Amino acid sequence: MNRWLSVVCNPKPCCTLLRGTKLYGLTADATSQQSMKKPSILVVDDTPANIDVLKETLKNDYIVRPALNGALALKIAATEPRPDLILLDIMMPEMDGYEVMRRLRESENTRGIPVIFVTAISEMEGELKGLELGAVDYLTKPVNPSIVRARAHTHLALRDARVRLEQQNRALLQERELVEDIIARMRACRHFDDRFLRYLVSPVNRSNGDILLSSFTPDGRQWVLAGDFTGHGLPAAVAAPLITYVFYTRLLEGKSVETTLEEINTVMYRQLPANVFMVCCLAEISADRKEARLWNAGMPQCVLVRECKAQKRFESRSTPLGVLEQIDILGSQASLDVVEGDRLYIFSDGVAEMGSPEGELFGSARVEDFLCRMAAGSNAPEDLLKLLETHRGGVDFGDDITLVEILF
């Protein structure tokens, strides 16, 4: 059992306690370090008596640093360690508090320091001007010590909370970037084969919810899958590597499209949350490129363009994948007889549903007009973004954009 063996005091401002065989000490240096942990408040006033009042009010809980003019206040505020809070008088010669406030907010090093105006001006216009410049509070003279302490405590607590929130946001952003990098690496697949394709994939952010897969089976059939997961960001992107793996694995094994779609649907239904599903369109082109089969599960209608005219449109015939445990794959396919020069277009709903500032949708008519011009060689896939940006009025896109052209 430990016992207190002795208490020794020496002439130095230091007390030492011996407990068992361990030495516990609180030296003058340690006391100084503890005091340095106190928040620091810069008090700016051209009247020394006013500074003395505030210093006496705050000295027990804070380190009070005085400044008799604006120039000195700016110098102190920009010097490490910077004050945690500034109490700033308005009516000062040469540089008033408003100008000090402007300069504090102009500097990246000082704009985050909260400022409370302490002044004899009580008019509402003066208070409003100070708050518009960025002050967090406003106190009038003569000050009430209890109110000063309460306001200082409140705004320092808010500052600490803001700093912690910023640190947490930075940590979350770093984690998000790491996860996005992992997902991007998992989605990148050496099996992707873009022969007979032109395409555009324009995500809202790095972790987008659209997916484009394409390759050839061992017997020469081409599979092309364009999909759009619900939502945006990480929840929408996290399922893509799983679907990519199933798609290419079954394709290289020579499995049928029906079997592969059924497995993708089952995997999504059983392993992903109920609110994560995928609308998609999968096209299978025969090895001689004279026939095609199409499965549209919730995507906008696909368009077959022949001789620069929209010939056929293929509506969705199935529910999105991952919603129901069983879906009718066989009953939802469409067969296409194609000729050389035909083009089949698949696109996500972010194209036709792009809204203007007035709320007008881009619409299927504009989409088909663009597709016909694209088939004629007048447009490239990326030109669609220019049209959508013009229609959107320069406002950032709210949805991922995918457009695929399959050439026959």
Buried (B, 14 or more C-beta within 10 A) or exposed (E): EEEEEEEEEEEEEBEBBBEEEEEEEEEEEEEEEEEEEBBBBBBBBBEEEBBBBBBEBBEEBBBBBBBBBBEBBBEBBBEEEBBBBBBBBBBBEEBBBBBBBEBBBEEEEBEBBBBBBBBEBEEEEBBEBBEEBBBBBBBBBEBEEEEBBEBBBBBBEEBEEEEEEEEEEEEEEEEBEEBBEEBBEBBEBEBBBEEBBBBBBBBBBBBBBBBBBBBBBEEEBBBBBBBBBBEBBBBBBBBBBBBBEBBBEBBEEEBEBBEBBBBBBBBBBEEBEEEBBBBBBBBBBBEEBBBBBBBBBBBBBBBBBBEBEBEBEBEBBBBBBBBEEEBEBEEBBBEBEBEEEBBBBBBBBBBBBBBEEEEEEBBBEBBBBBBBBBBEEEBEBEBBBEBBBEBBEEEEBEBBBBBBBBBB
